Amino acid sequence: MQLTTQEIRVSHKPTIQQLMDSVRSAAVIAPEKLQLIIATLLAQGHVLLEDVPGIGKTLVAKALAKSLHGSFKRIQCTPDLLPSDLTGGAIYNQREQQFEFVPGPIFANIVLVDEINRASPRTQSSLLESMAEGQVTSDGVTRTLERPFFIIATQNPVEMAGTFPLPEAQLDRFLISLSLGYPSFADEVSILEREEHANPLDSIEPIIELADIVNLQAATLQVGVMRNLKEYIVQLSTATRAHSEVLYGVSPRGGAALQRCTQALALIRDRRFVTPDDIKSAAHAVMPHRILTRDRNPQTAREVIAQILAQTPVPVE
């Protein structure tokens, strides 16, 4: 597929590459996984990082936040955390003799929600409005969150005591769910070298303006998806609903999320059109947490999606 004269635009690759280089200067992360995280930011979605402790989930989130000229807040979830601890609330000002709204940490451009499954279901649900609609309602007043607004949530799958598993409705609000995995031998040595004499985050300076991210988000919406690729996405979603191991398959909203993520991946890869490879790359992160298997095992969900991708015919241009 070739671009027409009208479709040729200025390449966004230098800005995106600059952001990726900045994050990787502090965090050891596979390029394809960092691409998915940045694609989620450009697609105006949110990321759930699920991995064992010490893999670098928080480091990646902080490195991304420090690379941007924006506000960053970290929320450490505990069972006694209240919804108002996230959203903020009205506090009485004795001098003015009136109540004033004090914003909570959710009012930031990049929000790290650490160990989200340690928060109570009530507190978890308080994130839904901000994630789905980019706004917060408190005391009957709705306040719009500043763009870009990006949540990176983490959870530890090995400690179950004192945790509250995320319900399916909340999982669906995350555009992607990703496991960073253990680093290779060489990468783990590199981690030790970086942390020998200093904190790797200390070397990161803000290099990307928020306006640049907003422009990239707008450019993502202009990436084209051909009709046969839309049909391919629907075929993948439909296959999850018919699979023998699946109780509930990917919803139409999940298909729309997959399309948006592939548009962002195509932009990162310096294209103005989506390819089947973009869809395959995104499907492994977008679809597994959106299906419910009979054994309710996340690994089974990932295997089901891999099987469906292998069995579904790929469109020919």
C-alpha positions as protocol buffer text, in pm:
chain_id: "A"
residue {
  index: 1
  type: MET
  ca { x: 0 y: 0 z: 0 }
}
residue {
  index: 2
  type: GLN
  ca { x: 143 y: 339 z: -102 }
}
residue {
  index: 3
  type: LEU
  ca { x: 55 y: 678 z: 39 }
}
residue {
  index: 4
  type: THR
  ca { x: -94 y: 944 z: -188 }
}
residue {
  index: 5
  type: THR
  ca { x: 39 y: 1298 z: -190 }
}
residue {
  index: 6
  type: GLN
  ca { x: -242 y: 1409 z: 41 }
}
residue {
  index: 7
  type: GLU
  ca { x: -156 y: 1134 z: 291 }
}
residue {
  index: 8
  type: ILE
  ca { x: 212 y: 1222 z: 326 }
}
residue {
  index: 9
  type: ARG
  ca { x: 269 y: 1412 z: 648 }
}
residue {
  index: 10
  type: VAL
  ca { x: 558 y: 1511 z: 867 }
}
residue {
  index: 11
  type: SER
  ca { x: 710 y: 1207 z: 1038 }
}
residue {
  index: 12
  type: HIS
  ca { x: 653 y: 1181 z: 1414 }
}
residue {
  index: 13
  type: LYS
  ca { x: 927 y: 921 z: 1446 }
}
residue {
  index: 14
  type: PRO
  ca { x: 1198 y: 1155 z: 1591 }
}
residue {
  index: 15
  type: THR
  ca { x: 975 y: 1262 z: 1881 }
}
residue {
  index: 16
  type: ILE
  ca { x: 864 y: 907 z: 1958 }
}
residue {
  index: 17
  type: GLN
  ca { x: 1218 y: 772 z: 1932 }
}
residue {
  index: 18
  type: GLN
  ca { x: 1342 y: 1046 z: 2164 }
}
residue {
  index: 19
  type: LEU
  ca { x: 1081 y: 942 z: 2421 }
}
residue {
  index: 20
  type: MET
  ca { x: 1171 y: 574 z: 2391 }
}
residue {
  index: 21
  type: ASP
  ca { x: 1543 y: 644 z: 2425 }
}
residue {
  index: 22
  type: SER
  ca { x: 1479 y: 852 z: 2736 }
}
residue {
  index: 23
  type: VAL
  ca { x: 1280 y: 576 z: 2907 }
}
residue {
  index: 24
  type: ARG
  ca { x: 1532 y: 307 z: 2811 }
}
residue {
  index: 25
  type: SER
  ca { x: 1819 y: 516 z: 2946 }
}
residue {
  index: 26
  type: ALA
  ca { x: 1687 y: 435 z: 3296 }
}
residue {
  index: 27
  type: ALA
  ca { x: 1473 y: 124 z: 3257 }
}
residue {
  index: 28
  type: VAL
  ca { x: 1573 y: -203 z: 3094 }
}
residue {
  index: 29
  type: ILE
  ca { x: 1267 y: -300 z: 2890 }
}
residue {
  index: 30
  type: ALA
  ca { x: 1220 y: -480 z: 2559 }
}
residue {
  index: 31
  type: PRO
  ca { x: 1159 y: -230 z: 2274 }
}
residue {
  index: 32
  type: GLU
  ca { x: 839 y: -404 z: 2161 }
}
residue {
  index: 33
  type: LYS
  ca { x: 690 y: -382 z: 2512 }
}
residue {
  index: 34
  type: LEU
  ca { x: 786 y: -17 z: 2546 }
}
residue {
  index: 35
  type: GLN
  ca { x: 622 y: 43 z: 2208 }
}
residue {
  index: 36
  type: LEU
  ca { x: 298 y: -104 z: 2344 }
}
residue {
  index: 37
  type: ILE
  ca { x: 309 y: 120 z: 2653 }
}
residue {
  index: 38
  type: ILE
  ca { x: 370 y: 433 z: 2445 }
}
residue {
  index: 39
  type: ALA
  ca { x: 105 y: 319 z: 2196 }
}
residue {
  index: 40
  type: THR
  ca { x: -143 y: 307 z: 2484 }
}
residue {
  index: 41
  type: LEU
  ca { x: -52 y: 664 z: 2579 }
}
residue {
  index: 42
  type: LEU
  ca { x: -103 y: 779 z: 2219 }
}
residue {
  index: 43
  type: ALA
  ca { x: -431 y: 584 z: 2197 }
}
residue {
  index: 44
  type: GLN
  ca { x: -555 y: 767 z: 2510 }
}
residue {
  index: 45
  type: GLY
  ca { x: -581 y: 439 z: 2699 }
}
residue {
  index: 46
  type: HIS
  ca { x: -436 y: 304 z: 3023 }
}
residue {
  index: 47
  type: VAL
  ca { x: -188 y: 28 z: 3110 }
}
residue {
  index: 48
  type: LEU
  ca { x: -200 y: -254 z: 3363 }
}
residue {
  index: 49
  type: LEU
  ca { x: 143 y: -402 z: 3439 }
}
residue {
  index: 50
  type: GLU
  ca { x: 114 y: -740 z: 3609 }
}
residue {
  index: 51
  type: ASP
  ca { x: 439 y: -899 z: 3723 }
}
residue {
  index: 52
  type: VAL
  ca { x: 635 y: -1028 z: 4019 }
}
residue {
  index: 53
  type: PRO
  ca { x: 807 y: -771 z: 4246 }
}
residue {
  index: 54
  type: GLY
  ca { x: 1136 y: -619 z: 4140 }
}
residue {
  index: 55
  type: ILE
  ca { x: 1094 y: -649 z: 3764 }
}
residue {
  index: 56
  type: GLY
  ca { x: 1092 y: -271 z: 3708 }
}
residue {
  index: 57
  type: LYS
  ca { x: 723 y: -183 z: 3669 }
}
residue {
  index: 58
  type: THR
  ca { x: 745 y: 130 z: 3884 }
}
residue {
  index: 59
  type: LEU
  ca { x: 1079 y: 230 z: 3728 }
}
residue {
  index: 60
  type: VAL
  ca { x: 929 y: 224 z: 3377 }
}
residue {
  index: 61
  type: ALA
  ca { x: 635 y: 438 z: 3488 }
}
residue {
  index: 62
  type: LYS
  ca { x: 859 y: 693 z: 3659 }
}
residue {
  index: 63
  type: ALA
  ca { x: 1102 y: 706 z: 3366 }
}
residue {
  index: 64
  type: LEU
  ca { x: 815 y: 779 z: 3127 }
}
residue {
  index: 65
  type: ALA
  ca { x: 672 y: 1045 z: 3356 }
}
residue {
  index: 66
  type: LYS
  ca { x: 1011 y: 1218 z: 3405 }
}
residue {
  index: 67
  type: SER
  ca { x: 1059 y: 1233 z: 3026 }
}
residue {
  index: 68
  type: LEU
  ca { x: 751 y: 1454 z: 2988 }
}
residue {
  index: 69
  type: HIS
  ca { x: 695 y: 1818 z: 3084 }
}
residue {
  index: 70
  type: GLY
  ca { x: 389 y: 1723 z: 3288 }
}
residue {
  index: 71
  type: SER
  ca { x: 266 y: 1644 z: 3636 }
}
residue {
  index: 72
  type: PHE
  ca { x: 317 y: 1303 z: 3793 }
}
residue {
  index: 73
  type: LYS
  ca { x: 152 y: 1147 z: 4098 }
}
residue {
  index: 74
  type: ARG
  ca { x: 200 y: 809 z: 4261 }
}
residue {
  index: 75
  type: ILE
  ca { x: -78 y: 635 z: 4454 }
}
residue {
  index: 76
  type: GLN
  ca { x: 26 y: 350 z: 4682 }
}
residue {
  index: 77
  type: CYS
  ca { x: -283 y: 134 z: 4723 }
}
residue {
  index: 78
  type: THR
  ca { x: -373 y: -17 z: 5060 }
}
residue {
  index: 79
  type: PRO
  ca { x: -697 y: -174 z: 5188 }
}
residue {
  index: 80
  type: ASP
  ca { x: -782 y: 139 z: 5390 }
}
residue {
  index: 81
  type: LEU
  ca { x: -745 y: 378 z: 5094 }
}
residue {
  index: 82
  type: LEU
  ca { x: -1068 y: 574 z: 5035 }
}
residue {
  index: 83
  type: PRO
  ca { x: -1210 y: 700 z: 4703 }
}
residue {
  index: 84
  type: SER
  ca { x: -1167 y: 1059 z: 4824 }
}
residue {
  index: 85
  type: ASP
  ca { x: -796 y: 987 z: 4877 }
}
residue {
  index: 86
  type: LEU
  ca { x: -777 y: 953 z: 4497 }
}
residue {
  index: 87
  type: THR
  ca { x: -1027 y: 1207 z: 4369 }
}
residue {
  index: 88
  type: GLY
  ca { x: -997 y: 1473 z: 4638 }
}
residue {
  index: 89
  type: GLY
  ca { x: -1283 y: 1643 z: 4819 }
}
residue {
  index: 90
  type: ALA
  ca { x: -1420 y: 1953 z: 4983 }
}
residue {
  index: 91
  type: ILE
  ca { x: -1234 y: 2095 z: 5284 }
}
residue {
  index: 92
  type: TYR
  ca { x: -1368 y: 2379 z: 5497 }
}
residue {
  index: 93
  type: ASN
  ca { x: -1164 y: 2699 z: 5471 }
}
residue {
  index: 94
  type: GLN
  ca { x: -1204 y: 2877 z: 5804 }
}
residue {
  index: 95
  type: ARG
  ca { x: -1065 y: 3204 z: 5674 }
}
residue {
  index: 96
  type: GLU
  ca { x: -1309 y: 3218 z: 5381 }
}
residue {
  index: 97
  type: GLN
  ca { x: -1581 y: 3036 z: 5577 }
}
residue {
  index: 98
  type: GLN
  ca { x: -1665 y: 2810 z: 5287 }
}
residue {
  index: 99
  type: PHE
  ca { x: -1583 y: 2469 z: 5148 }
}
residue {
  index: 100
  type: GLU
  ca { x: -1310 y: 2444 z: 4885 }
}
residue {
  index: 101
  type: PHE
  ca { x: -1233 y: 2151 z: 4660 }
}
residue {
  index: 102
  type: VAL
  ca { x: -882 y: 2013 z: 4705 }
}
residue {
  index: 103
  type: PRO
  ca { x: -782 y: 1794 z: 4406 }
}
residue {
  index: 104
  type: GLY
  ca { x: -654 y: 1444 z: 4476 }
}
residue {
  index: 105
  type: PRO
  ca { x: -361 y: 1273 z: 4305 }
}
residue {
  index: 106
  type: ILE
  ca { x: -580 y: 1161 z: 4016 }
}
residue {
  index: 107
  type: PHE
  ca { x: -550 y: 1520 z: 3886 }
}
residue {
  index: 108
  type: ALA
  ca { x: -216 y: 1467 z: 3711 }
}
residue {
  index: 109
  type: ASN
  ca { x: -99 y: 1391 z: 3358 }
}
residue {
  index: 110
  type: ILE
  ca { x: 71 y: 1062 z: 3450 }
}
residue {
  index: 111
  type: VAL
  ca { x: -68 y: 867 z: 3745 }
}
residue {
  index: 112
  type: LEU
  ca { x: 103 y: 557 z: 3882 }
}
residue {
  index: 113
  type: VAL
  ca { x: -143 y: 339 z: 4075 }
}
residue {
  index: 114
  type: ASP
  ca { x: 88 y: 97 z: 4253 }
}
residue {
  index: 115
  type: GLU
  ca { x: -48 y: -243 z: 4361 }
}
residue {
  index: 116
  type: ILE
  ca { x: -400 y: -159 z: 4251 }
}
residue {
  index: 117
  type: ASN
  ca { x: -534 y: -496 z: 4369 }
}
residue {
  index: 118
  type: ARG
  ca { x: -455 y: -399 z: 4730 }
}
residue {
  index: 119
  type: ALA
  ca { x: -723 y: -126 z: 4717 }
}
residue {
  index: 120
  type: SER
  ca { x: -1079 y: -214 z: 4814 }
}
residue {
  index: 121
  type: PRO
  ca { x: -1341 y: -267 z: 4539 }
}
residue {
  index: 122
  type: ARG
  ca { x: -1502 y: 66 z: 4636 }
}
residue {
  index: 123
  type: THR
  ca { x: -1175 y: 252 z: 4581 }
}
residue {
  index: 124
  type: GLN
  ca { x: -1099 y: 60 z: 4261 }
}
residue {
  index: 125
  type: SER
  ca { x: -1438 y: 159 z: 4121 }
}
residue {
  index: 126
  type: SER
  ca { x: -1364 y: 527 z: 4188 }
}
residue {
  index: 127
  type: LEU
  ca { x: -1108 y: 509 z: 3907 }
}
residue {
  index: 128
  type: LEU
  ca { x: -1365 y: 401 z: 3645 }
}
residue {
  index: 129
  type: GLU
  ca { x: -1502 y: 746 z: 3562 }
}
residue {
  index: 130
  type: SER
  ca { x: -1159 y: 902 z: 3524 }
}
residue {
  index: 131
  type: MET
  ca { x: -1033 y: 614 z: 3307 }
}
residue {
  index: 132
  type: ALA
  ca { x: -1338 y: 590 z: 3083 }
}
residue {
  index: 133
  type: GLU
  ca { x: -1441 y: 954 z: 3052 }
}
residue {
  index: 134
  type: GLY
  ca { x: -1141 y: 1164 z: 3158 }
}
residue {
  index: 135
  type: GLN
  ca { x: -1334 y: 1337 z: 3434 }
}
residue {
  index: 136
  type: VAL
  ca { x: -1400 y: 1322 z: 3808 }
}
residue {
  index: 137
  type: THR
  ca { x: -1731 y: 1386 z: 3983 }
}
residue {
  index: 138
  type: SER
  ca { x: -1714 y: 1491 z: 4348 }
}
residue {
  index: 139
  type: ASP
  ca { x: -1986 y: 1649 z: 4561 }
}
residue {
  index: 140
  type: GLY
  ca { x: -2209 y: 1668 z: 4256 }
}
residue {
  index: 141
  type: VAL
  ca { x: -1957 y: 1866 z: 4049 }
}
residue {
  index: 142
  type: THR
  ca { x: -1788 y: 1715 z: 3743 }
}
residue {
  index: 143
  type: ARG
  ca { x: -1433 y: 1827 z: 3671 }
}
residue {
  index: 144
  type: THR
  ca { x: -1249 y: 1749 z: 3349 }
}
residue {
  index: 145
  type: LEU
  ca { x: -898 y: 1607 z: 3378 }
}
residue {
  index: 146
  type: GLU
  ca { x: -617 y: 1776 z: 3191 }
}
residue {
  index: 147
  type: ARG
  ca { x: -491 y: 1603 z: 2876 }
}
residue {
  index: 148
  type: PRO
  ca { x: -294 y: 1394 z: 2836 }
}
residue {
  index: 149
  type: PHE
  ca { x: -424 y: 1176 z: 3118 }
}
residue {
  index: 150
  type: PHE
  ca { x: -253 y: 839 z: 3151 }
}
residue {
  index: 151
  type: ILE
  ca { x: -281 y: 576 z: 3424 }
}
residue {
  index: 152
  type: ILE
  ca { x: -18 y: 307 z: 3471 }
}
residue {
  index: 153
  type: ALA
  ca { x: -142 y: 56 z: 3727 }
}
residue {
  index: 154
  type: THR
  ca { x: 64 y: -229 z: 3866 }
}
residue {
  index: 155
  type: GLN
  ca { x: -31 y: -546 z: 4048 }
}
residue {
  index: 156
  type: ASN
  ca { x: 159 y: -835 z: 4198 }
}
residue {
  index: 157
  type: PRO
  ca { x: 11 y: -1174 z: 4100 }
}
residue {
  index: 158
  type: VAL
  ca { x: 199 y: -1381 z: 4357 }
}
residue {
  index: 159
  type: GLU
  ca { x: 73 y: -1226 z: 4682 }
}
residue {
  index: 160
  type: MET
  ca { x: -297 y: -1292 z: 4732 }
}
residue {
  index: 161
  type: ALA
  ca { x: -332 y: -1209 z: 5105 }
}
residue {
  index: 162
  type: GLY
  ca { x: -497 y: -872 z: 5155 }
}
residue {
  index: 163
  type: THR
  ca { x: -574 y: -822 z: 4786 }
}
residue {
  index: 164
  type: PHE
  ca { x: -896 y: -768 z: 4591 }
}
residue {
  index: 165
  type: PRO
  ca { x: -886 y: -905 z: 4235 }
}
residue {
  index: 166
  type: LEU
  ca { x: -996 y: -653 z: 3974 }
}
residue {
  index: 167
  type: PRO
  ca { x: -1345 y: -729 z: 3839 }
}
residue {
  index: 168
  type: GLU
  ca { x: -1390 y: -783 z: 3464 }
}
residue {
  index: 169
  type: ALA
  ca { x: -1554 y: -440 z: 3420 }
}
residue {
  index: 170
  type: GLN
  ca { x: -1247 y: -268 z: 3560 }
}
residue {
  index: 171
  type: LEU
  ca { x: -1001 y: -484 z: 3366 }
}
residue {
  index: 172
  type: ASP
  ca { x: -1180 y: -384 z: 3047 }
}
residue {
  index: 173
  type: ARG
  ca { x: -1097 y: -18 z: 3114 }
}
residue {
  index: 174
  type: PHE
  ca { x: -728 y: -92 z: 3063 }
}
residue {
  index: 175
  type: LEU
  ca { x: -635 y: -78 z: 2697 }
}
residue {
  index: 176
  type: ILE
  ca { x: -352 y: -326 z: 2748 }
}
residue {
  index: 177
  type: SER
  ca { x: -237 y: -567 z: 3018 }
}
residue {
  index: 178
  type: LEU
  ca { x: 133 y: -643 z: 3001 }
}
residue {
  index: 179
  type: SER
  ca { x: 393 y: -856 z: 3175 }
}
residue {
  index: 180
  type: LEU
  ca { x: 748 y: -722 z: 3148 }
}
residue {
  index: 181
  type: GLY
  ca { x: 904 y: -1058 z: 3235 }
}
residue {
  index: 182
  type: TYR
  ca { x: 1252 y: -1132 z: 3366 }
}
residue {
  index: 183
  type: PRO
  ca { x: 1536 y: -963 z: 3176 }
}
residue {
  index: 184
  type: SER
  ca { x: 1796 y: -1156 z: 2978 }
}
residue {
  index: 185
  type: PHE
  ca { x: 2134 y: -1232 z: 3135 }
}
residue {
  index: 186
  type: ALA
  ca { x: 2299 y: -937 z: 2955 }
}
residue {
  index: 187
  type: ASP
  ca { x: 2016 y: -700 z: 3047 }
}
residue {
  index: 188
  type: GLU
  ca { x: 2033 y: -800 z: 3413 }
}
residue {
  index: 189
  type: VAL
  ca { x: 2407 y: -726 z: 3417 }
}
residue {
  index: 190
  type: SER
  ca { x: 2325 y: -389 z: 3257 }
}
residue {
  index: 191
  type: ILE
  ca { x: 2081 y: -317 z: 3542 }
}
residue {
  index: 192
  type: LEU
  ca { x: 2358 y: -375 z: 3797 }
}
residue {
  index: 193
  type: GLU
  ca { x: 2593 y: -146 z: 3605 }
}
residue {
  index: 194
  type: ARG
  ca { x: 2337 y: 134 z: 3589 }
}
residue {
  index: 195
  type: GLU
  ca { x: 2261 y: 116 z: 3960 }
}
residue {
  index: 196
  type: GLU
  ca { x: 2620 y: 74 z: 4081 }
}
residue {
  index: 197
  type: HIS
  ca { x: 2684 y: 440 z: 4160 }
}
residue {
  index: 198
  type: ALA
  ca { x: 2354 y: 626 z: 4111 }
}
residue {
  index: 199
  type: ASN
  ca { x: 1979 y: 606 z: 4064 }
}
residue {
  index: 200
  type: PRO
  ca { x: 1916 y: 570 z: 3686 }
}
residue {
  index: 201
  type: LEU
  ca { x: 1620 y: 807 z: 3714 }
}
residue {
  index: 202
  type: ASP
  ca { x: 1847 y: 1094 z: 3821 }
}
residue {
  index: 203
  type: SER
  ca { x: 1982 y: 1129 z: 3468 }
}
residue {
  index: 204
  type: ILE
  ca { x: 1641 y: 1180 z: 3304 }
}
residue {
  index: 205
  type: GLU
  ca { x: 1529 y: 1532 z: 3218 }
}
residue {
  index: 206
  type: PRO
  ca { x: 1191 y: 1633 z: 3066 }
}
residue {
  index: 207
  type: ILE
  ca { x: 1232 y: 1638 z: 2688 }
}
residue {
  index: 208
  type: ILE
  ca { x: 878 y: 1608 z: 2547 }
}
residue {
  index: 209
  type: GLU
  ca { x: 615 y: 1879 z: 2580 }
}
residue {
  index: 210
  type: LEU
  ca { x: 258 y: 1783 z: 2669 }
}
residue {
  index: 211
  type: ALA
  ca { x: 142 y: 1956 z: 2350 }
}
residue {
  index: 212
  type: ASP
  ca { x: 355 y: 1711 z: 2151 }
}
residue {
  index: 213
  type: ILE
  ca { x: 178 y: 1416 z: 2315 }
}
residue {
  index: 214
  type: VAL
  ca { x: -163 y: 1569 z: 2245 }
}
residue {
  index: 215
  type: ASN
  ca { x: -61 y: 1620 z: 1880 }
}
residue {
  index: 216
  type: LEU
  ca { x: 53 y: 1257 z: 1860 }
}
residue {
  index: 217
  type: GLN
  ca { x: -280 y: 1147 z: 2004 }
}
residue {
  index: 218
  type: ALA
  ca { x: -458 y: 1347 z: 1734 }
}
residue {
  index: 219
  type: ALA
  ca { x: -230 y: 1200 z: 1466 }
}
residue {
  index: 220
  type: THR
  ca { x: -314 y: 849 z: 1590 }
}
residue {
  index: 221
  type: LEU
  ca { x: -679 y: 907 z: 1502 }
}
residue {
  index: 222
  type: GLN
  ca { x: -577 y: 987 z: 1143 }
}
residue {
  index: 223
  type: VAL
  ca { x: -407 y: 649 z: 1085 }
}
residue {
  index: 224
  type: GLY
  ca { x: -609 y: 449 z: 833 }
}
residue {
  index: 225
  type: VAL
  ca { x: -748 y: 98 z: 887 }
}
residue {
  index: 226
  type: MET
  ca { x: -858 y: -79 z: 569 }
}
residue {
  index: 227
  type: ARG
  ca { x: -1195 y: -256 z: 560 }
}
residue {
  index: 228
  type: ASN
  ca { x: -1044 y: -605 z: 539 }
}
residue {
  index: 229
  type: LEU
  ca { x: -837 y: -534 z: 853 }
}
residue {
  index: 230
  type: LYS
  ca { x: -1147 y: -419 z: 1039 }
}
residue {
  index: 231
  type: GLU
  ca { x: -1305 y: -750 z: 939 }
}
residue {
  index: 232
  type: TYR
  ca { x: -993 y: -930 z: 1064 }
}
residue {
  index: 233
  type: ILE
  ca { x: -1029 y: -765 z: 1405 }
}
residue {
  index: 234
  type: VAL
  ca { x: -1395 y: -867 z: 1423 }
}
residue {
  index: 235
  type: GLN
  ca { x: -1304 y: -1224 z: 1319 }
}
residue {
  index: 236
  type: LEU
  ca { x: -1054 y: -1242 z: 1606 }
}
residue {
  index: 237
  type: SER
  ca { x: -1309 y: -1107 z: 1854 }
}
residue {
  index: 238
  type: THR
  ca { x: -1579 y: -1346 z: 1729 }
}
residue {
  index: 239
  type: ALA
  ca { x: -1342 y: -1642 z: 1756 }
}
residue {
  index: 240
  type: THR
  ca { x: -1290 y: -1572 z: 2127 }
}
residue {
  index: 241
  type: ARG
  ca { x: -1667 y: -1598 z: 2186 }
}
residue {
  index: 242
  type: ALA
  ca { x: -1688 y: -1936 z: 2013 }
}
residue {
  index: 243
  type: HIS
  ca { x: -1380 y: -2093 z: 2174 }
}
residue {
  index: 244
  type: SER
  ca { x: -1450 y: -2399 z: 2389 }
}
residue {
  index: 245
  type: GLU
  ca { x: -1232 y: -2275 z: 2677 }
}
residue {
  index: 246
  type: VAL
  ca { x: -1392 y: -1928 z: 2693 }
}
residue {
  index: 247
  type: LEU
  ca { x: -1700 y: -1834 z: 2895 }
}
residue {
  index: 248
  type: TYR
  ca { x: -1708 y: -1469 z: 2787 }
}
residue {
  index: 249
  type: GLY
  ca { x: -1525 y: -1345 z: 2479 }
}
residue {
  index: 250
  type: VAL
  ca { x: -1399 y: -1007 z: 2364 }
}
residue {
  index: 251
  type: SER
  ca { x: -1674 y: -744 z: 2346 }
}
residue {
  index: 252
  type: PRO
  ca { x: -1722 y: -492 z: 2063 }
}
residue {
  index: 253
  type: ARG
  ca { x: -1553 y: -236 z: 2289 }
}
residue {
  index: 254
  type: GLY
  ca { x: -1254 y: -470 z: 2306 }
}
residue {
  index: 255
  type: GLY
  ca { x: -1242 y: -479 z: 1926 }
}
residue {
  index: 256
  type: ALA
  ca { x: -1248 y: -100 z: 1915 }
}
residue {
  index: 257
  type: ALA
  ca { x: -964 y: -93 z: 2170 }
}
residue {
  index: 258
  type: LEU
  ca { x: -760 y: -329 z: 1953 }
}
residue {
  index: 259
  type: GLN
  ca { x: -814 y: -106 z: 1648 }
}
residue {
  index: 260
  type: ARG
  ca { x: -708 y: 208 z: 1837 }
}
residue {
  index: 261
  type: CYS
  ca { x: -397 y: 38 z: 1973 }
}
residue {
  index: 262
  type: THR
  ca { x: -297 y: -76 z: 1624 }
}
residue {
  index: 263
  type: GLN
  ca { x: -339 y: 279 z: 1492 }
}
residue {
  index: 264
  type: ALA
  ca { x: -97 y: 402 z: 1758 }
}
residue {
  index: 265
  type: LEU
  ca { x: 150 y: 120 z: 1685 }
}
residue {
  index: 266
  type: ALA
  ca { x: 144 y: 207 z: 1314 }
}
residue {
  index: 267
  type: LEU
  ca { x: 220 y: 572 z: 1398 }
}
residue {
  index: 268
  type: ILE
  ca { x: 511 y: 465 z: 1622 }
}
residue {
  index: 269
  type: ARG
  ca { x: 639 y: 252 z: 1334 }
}
residue {
  index: 270
  type: ASP
  ca { x: 623 y: 560 z: 1108 }
}
residue {
  index: 271
  type: ARG
  ca { x: 325 y: 455 z: 898 }
}
residue {
  index: 272
  type: ARG
  ca { x: -11 y: 614 z: 826 }
}
residue {
  index: 273
  type: PHE
  ca { x: -187 y: 282 z: 779 }
}
residue {
  index: 274
  type: VAL
  ca { x: -233 y: -34 z: 986 }
}
residue {
  index: 275
  type: THR
  ca { x: -93 y: -371 z: 879 }
}
residue {
  index: 276
  type: PRO
  ca { x: -179 y: -725 z: 998 }
}
residue {
  index: 277
  type: ASP
  ca { x: 149 y: -730 z: 1193 }
}
residue {
  index: 278
  type: ASP
  ca { x: 32 y: -429 z: 1396 }
}
residue {
  index: 279
  type: ILE
  ca { x: -286 y: -616 z: 1485 }
}
residue {
  index: 280
  type: LYS
  ca { x: -95 y: -929 z: 1586 }
}
residue {
  index: 281
  type: SER
  ca { x: 149 y: -729 z: 1799 }
}
residue {
  index: 282
  type: ALA
  ca { x: -133 y: -550 z: 1982 }
}
residue {
  index: 283
  type: ALA
  ca { x: -369 y: -849 z: 2020 }
}
residue {
  index: 284
  type: HIS
  ca { x: -141 y: -1027 z: 2269 }
}
residue {
  index: 285
  type: ALA
  ca { x: -169 y: -726 z: 2505 }
}
residue {
  index: 286
  type: VAL
  ca { x: -523 y: -605 z: 2429 }
}
residue {
  index: 287
  type: MET
  ca { x: -729 y: -926 z: 2423 }
}
residue {
  index: 288
  type: PRO
  ca { x: -629 y: -1177 z: 2696 }
}
residue {
  index: 289
  type: HIS
  ca { x: -754 y: -972 z: 2994 }
}
residue {
  index: 290
  type: ARG
  ca { x: -1083 y: -918 z: 2813 }
}
residue {
  index: 291
  type: ILE
  ca { x: -1183 y: -1284 z: 2803 }
}
residue {
  index: 292
  type: LEU
  ca { x: -1292 y: -1512 z: 3088 }
}
residue {
  index: 293
  type: THR
  ca { x: -1175 y: -1871 z: 3055 }
}
residue {
  index: 294
  type: ARG
  ca { x: -1333 y: -2169 z: 3230 }
}
residue {
  index: 295
  type: ASP
  ca { x: -1036 y: -2211 z: 3464 }
}
residue {
  index: 296
  type: ARG
  ca { x: -1006 y: -1832 z: 3515 }
}
residue {
  index: 297
  type: ASN
  ca { x: -632 y: -1859 z: 3457 }
}
residue {
  index: 298
  type: PRO
  ca { x: -456 y: -1560 z: 3290 }
}
residue {
  index: 299
  type: GLN
  ca { x: -205 y: -1795 z: 3127 }
}
residue {
  index: 300
  type: THR
  ca { x: -488 y: -1992 z: 2966 }
}
residue {
  index: 301
  type: ALA
  ca { x: -631 y: -1666 z: 2830 }
}
residue {
  index: 302
  type: ARG
  ca { x: -297 y: -1580 z: 2669 }
}
residue {
  index: 303
  type: GLU
  ca { x: -273 y: -1928 z: 2517 }
}
residue {
  index: 304
  type: VAL
  ca { x: -625 y: -1899 z: 2375 }
}
residue {
  index: 305
  type: ILE
  ca { x: -544 y: -1569 z: 2204 }
}
residue {
  index: 306
  type: ALA
  ca { x: -219 y: -1711 z: 2063 }
}
residue {
  index: 307
  type: GLN
  ca { x: -413 y: -2010 z: 1929 }
}
residue {
  index: 308
  type: ILE
  ca { x: -679 y: -1789 z: 1769 }
}
residue {
  index: 309
  type: LEU
  ca { x: -415 y: -1568 z: 1605 }
}
residue {
  index: 310
  type: ALA
  ca { x: -245 y: -1877 z: 1462 }
}
residue {
  index: 311
  type: GLN
  ca { x: -570 y: -2022 z: 1326 }
}
residue {
  index: 312
  type: THR
  ca { x: -738 y: -1708 z: 1185 }
}
residue {
  index: 313
  type: PRO
  ca { x: -644 y: -1638 z: 820 }
}
residue {
  index: 314
  type: VAL
  ca { x: -452 y: -1314 z: 776 }
}
residue {
  index: 315
  type: PRO
  ca { x: -595 y: -1069 z: 519 }
}
residue {
  index: 316
  type: VAL
  ca { x: -404 y: -1027 z: 196 }
}
residue {
  index: 317
  type: GLU
  ca { x: -349 y: -670 z: 73 }
}
